[in-house]
Amino acid sequence: MQSMHVRSILKTGPILSSTVDIGKTGFQLRPVAGYLSPRDFLSGLAFRVFHCTQYIRHSSDPFYTPEPDCCHELLGHMPLLANPSFAQFSQELGLATLGASDDDVQKLATLYFFTVEFGLCKQRGKMRVYGAGLLSSVSELRHAVSLSPSGEGKEKTKLKRFDPEITCQEECVITAFQNAYFYTDSFEEAKEKMRAFASKIKRPFGVRYNPYTQSVEVLSSAQKVAALVSELRGDLCIVSNALAKIREQDETVDVEGLATLLKKGIGIESGQNQGGKVDNAENSTNNN
């Protein structure tokens, strides 16, 4: 299968006709005339493209808009997409939708809605907002932060702990305040829970984004995975050498802790047998 490209997502509007780079994260802001389908919008993230509306809320109600406008996009989404960690997280969500069923894409879209759009998290013991829909709407922001966690208040609208398996079934309200908002103990917890949920989605193939060709490659054979492993080895050598030099200058650096974190992140301990097969495939490829 050839490298995948964005399908049916360019509904470019009449005002803006070019993309705009966001900071140094590689994300681009691309204009659209209105709402895209969940699959189209999320698949754009896989290519580090964020589709942005061009209209602005009515002057009669500047503190709330039922639809995403320029204020929402620029004040809510852009600061987060300019953050390298969040940009990577957003792209991972986009990649998770490629090849996924419509039902799974809808679940991911709902989770995106209640985190990236309307999520809250704790910071220094206080509830904070990071969702773009809240950051760009003073009225709904005040409403959300006034709530107590479930069971601690009598409010009709509930503030619930974020659980992807449950939250993905929640109704997304577009034209009014939400019936419920979801929080985590930290922003990182929200990202990790989303990653864990996305990793369980069944797809007929794996994918990865190639930043050099700016395309998505389908990892449909052991040989393709072996080629990717070869690239990763080079990056890991750079990381290893850098850590060694840092430790020479500062012996207090927890190198073992960083190594453990790396193992956990790439699943080395649970995938050793699979790794052996990839090595054999790579050797076979090299011999050919």
N, C-alpha and C positions, 0 to 999 in steps of 0.2 A: 504493500500500500504506500502510496506517495505521501509526502508530508502534507499534513492537514492545514487548511486555511479557514478563515472565518467564513461561515455560511449565512447568508441572508441577514446580516446585522447592520448593513449600512443603509439607514433610512435618513440620509443627510438632509437637514433642514435648509431653508432658504437664506438664513442670515450668515452663518459661519460655514466655511467650506474647507477648512484645513485643520490639522491636528496641532495640539499645543503640548509641549513637553512639560512634565510635572517634576520639578526638582531634579535630582540625580538618581532616581529610582528606575528610570527607563519607562515609566508609565506615560501614556499619552492621553490627552483629553480630546475626544472626538465628538463633534456636534450631531445631535439627532433631533427630529421634529417632535418626538413624544415618546410614550412608553414603548419598550421593546418586550418581547416575550421573555420569560425567565431564562430559557435556554440561550437565546440570542445575547441577552445582557451578560450572563455569567460566562459564556464562551468567549466574549470579548476580553474578560479579565485574564483568560489563559494566555492571551497575546499582549498582556499589559496595556490594554486599551480600555479606558473608562468612557462610556457614552454619556454625554452631558446634554441636558435640555437647554434651550436658548431663551425661554420666556421668563418673565419675572412676576411675582405675586401682585395682586391688585392692591392699590394704595389704600383701599378701604379697610384692609385687614393685614397690616404689615407684619404682625407677630405670628401669623399662622398661615400655612398653605397646605391644602389637601394633596397637591401634586408637587413633585420635585421641580424647583425652579433654579435659576442661576444662584440665588442666595444659598439655597440648600446645597448645591453642588460645590460652590466655591468655599463657603464657610464650613460646611460639614465634612465633605469627602476629601477635598484637596489636601488639607493638613495631614490627614492620616496616610494618604497615598504618597506623600512626600517623605514618609518614614520608611526606611529600607525594610525593617522587619514586617511592618504591616503590608507593604507592597508585595513582599514575598508570599505572605499569608493569603492575600487576595488572589494572587495568581494561582496558588495551589487549589483554591476553591474553584476557580475557573477551569483548571485542568481536570478536576474531579468530575466535571459535568460531561466531558467529551466521551462519547460512547455509552453514557449512562441512560437508563430508561427515563421516560417522561415522568414517571412517579418519583424516582429518585432525584431528578432535577428539581421537581417542585418542592421536595423536602429540603433540599439545599437552599433553594430560593427563600423558603420560609425561615430557615435558620439565619440566612444572611439578613433578612428583614428584621428579625428580633435581636440581632447582634450589631452588625455594621450600621443599620439604620436606627434602631431604637434600643440599643443595649446600654446597660448600666453595670458598674463594678464598684467594689469597695477600694478605698485608698486611705490609709491611715485611719481606719475605723469609720470613715464617712462614705456615704453613697455618692458616687460620681457618675457623670454621663459621658459616654463616648460615641453614642449613636448619632449619625449625621442628621437624622430626622428630628432629633431632640435639640441638637446644637444649633440648628437653623430655625427653630421655632420657639420663641420666648414663652408663648402661652403653654405649649405642651411640655416644655422643659420644666416650668414651674409646677405643672400638674404632676409630672413623673417623680420629681424629687420630693414632693410632699407626701408620697405614699410610704406605708410601712410594709415590711416583708409579710408574706401570707401568714395569717393567724395572729398578727399583732395589731391589726386595725380593723375598722368597720367599713372601709372604703369599698365601693362597688368595683372599682378598678383594682386589680391585684398586682402586687410586686412579688414575683415568684423566682425561685432559684432556677438557673438555666440548666436544663437537662435536654440535650439534643433529641433523644428518643421520644420525649414527651412534647417538647416545644415545636417540633416539626409538624405536629398535628394541629397547632393553634391557628385560629383564623387571623388573617392579616387585614386590618381595617385601613382603608385608603382615604376615606372622606371625613374621618373624625378621629378623635383620640383613641388610642388602643384600649382594648378590654383588659389587657394584661401587659406587663413589662417584665423583663427577665434580667437577672443580675448574677454575677459571679464574684468570688472573693478577690479576683484580680483580672486585669485585662489579659494577661498571659493565660490564665485558666480558660477564658472564653476561647482563645485561639486554639489551645491544645484540645479542648473538647470538640471543637469543630473539625480539627484535623483527624481526630480519632473516629468521628462519625463518617467523614468522607472516605477514610481508608477502608471502611467496611462495604462500600458500594461495589456491587458486582458489575464488572465490565469485561468484555471479551478480549481486552488488550490493555497494556499500560502505555502511558505517554510521558513525554518530557519536552520541555521547551528548549529549543536551541537558540541561544542569544546571538549567535554569529549569523545565522541565516534568518533569524526572527520568524521561525516556523515551529510547528509542533510535530515531533517525530513519533511515530507509532512503534513501540517496542514489541514487535510481534514475533520475534524469534530469539533464540539463545545467542545467536551471533550478534544481533543488535545490542542485546544487553551486555555482552562481553565487550563490545566496543565502548559502551558507556562506562563500564567498570574500568577500562583502561584509562579513560579520561579522568575518572575520579581518583585513580591512584596518583596521578600527577598532582592533583589538588591536595591530596592527603600528604604527599611528600612535602609540599610547600608549608602546610599547616604544622607538620612534625618538626621541620627545620626551624620554623618561626618560634615554636614553643621551646625548643632547645635553647635558642639564643636568648629568649626572654628569661628562662630559668637561670642561665648563666649570670644574668644581671640582677635577678631577684629570686632568691631561693624560696621565698614565701608563696610563690605562685603555685596553686594546686593543679599541677599538670595531670595527676591521676584523676582528679575530679572532672577535668575537661575531657579526658579520654573516655571516662565512663559515660559522660553526657553524649559524646559522639557515638559510642556504641549503641546507646539507647535510641538515639535519633535515627540511625540507619538500620537498626534491628539485626546487628551482627550475630548476637547470641542466639536468636531464634531462627536464623537463616543460614547456619553454617553448611548444612547439607546442600542447600540450593546453591550456595556460593561455590561449592566444589564442582557442581555441574557447569556453572558458568565458566570456571577456569578451564574445564575440559573443552568447552565449546570454543573458548578463546584460542586454546592451543590448536584446535582443529582448524579454526579460521586462519591462524598464522601459518600452519603447515600448507594450507591450500594456496 
